[in-house]
Amino acid sequence: FRACQHFNKWLAVKETNNRGLWVPGGALEKAENFYEGAIRESKEEAGIDVQLKGILRVDHQVNSDKASVMRVVFYAEPKEL
């Protein structure tokens, strides 16, 4: 990735309720996969169309009420600047 013109640059959006900055993200819509959700959330929250290039991290957590949460963090580049 070092050869990429976007090396060492991050996209962050301002969270609600003064929670600081974070990468775009959110819950999946019905019948949406992680890939589609990442592209949609980047467009909705930052107004940027992205091309996903890879996965940086996958987290899975089972809560005490047996509910499950999975988070996928992608590496992406803007389609256009």
Residue pairs with C-beta under 8 A, 6 or more apart in sequence:
1 7
1 53
1 75
4 77
6 77
6 78
10 23
11 23
11 24
11 42
11 46
11 48
11 78
12 21
12 22
12 23
13 21
13 22
13 23
13 24
13 45
13 46
14 20
14 21
15 21
15 22
23 73
24 38
24 41
24 42
24 44
24 45
24 46
25 38
25 41
25 45
25 71
26 37
26 41
26 44
26 45
27 37
28 34
28 36
28 37
29 37
29 40
32 40
34 72
34 74
35 52
35 74
38 50
38 52
38 72
38 74
38 76
39 49
39 50
39 52
42 48
42 49
42 50
42 76
43 49
43 50
48 78
49 78
49 79
49 80
50 76
50 77
50 78
50 79
51 76
51 77
51 78
51 79
52 74
52 75
52 76
53 74
53 75
53 76
53 77
54 74
54 75
55 72
55 73
55 74
55 75
56 73
56 74
56 75
57 71
57 72
57 73
58 70
58 71
58 72
58 73
59 69
59 70
59 71
60 68
60 69
60 70
60 71
61 68
61 69
61 70
62 68
63 69
